[in-house]
Amino acid sequence: MLDTLLMALGLMLILEGLMPMVSPLRWRSLFEQLLKLEDGQIRFFGMVMVIMGMLLFWLVS
C-alpha cells in the first residue's frame, strides 16, 4: 500500500512540475490569474478537484 501511495505522489509531482518546466511564462500568467480569484471561487475549484479525484479513485478501485 505504501508503494502505491508513493507512486501516486510521484506521479502527482511529475504532472504538477510539467507546466512550469515546459512553459514558465504561461504558468506564471495562470498563477497571477489565480491570485485574482475570490476565496469562494478558489474553494469551489478545490471542491470540484476533490470530487473529481474521489470519483476517479472510486472508478479505479
N, C-alpha and C positions, 0 to 999 in steps of 0.2 A: 504494500500500500504506500509506503514511504517513497518507493521508487517511482510510482505513478504520480504522486504529488510533486516530486522534484522534476519529473519530466514535464508536467503541466506548467510548473513555474518557469522552467527553462524555455518552453515554447512561448509563454506569455512575454518573457523578456525579449526574445527574438522578435516577435511581432511588434512589440512596443518600440523597439530600437530601430526598426526598418525605416520609418518615416524620417526621423532626424538624421539618419545616416545617408539616405538617398537624396532627400531634398530638405536641407536645413532651413532655407528661406521660406518655403511653403509651410513647414512645420511651425516656424516662428510666427508666421502670419495667422495660422489657425489657432495657435496658443493665445495670441493677442485678441482674437475674436472671442475666444472662450472667456477671457478675463472680463470682457464687456457684458457678459450674460448676468442676469439677476440670480440670486441664490436659488429661487424656486425653479428656474429653468435648469440650473445645474443639477439640482436634486431630482427633477423629473428625468433628465437624461441618465443619471446614475441609476434610478429605479428601473428604467427601461433596460439598461445594460444588465442589471442583476436578474431581472425576469428572463431576459434572453439567455443568459448564462445558465439559469436554473432549468429552463426548458431544454436547452442543448444537453445539459448534464443528464436530465431525465430521459431524453431520447437515446442517448448513448449507453446509459446503464441498463 
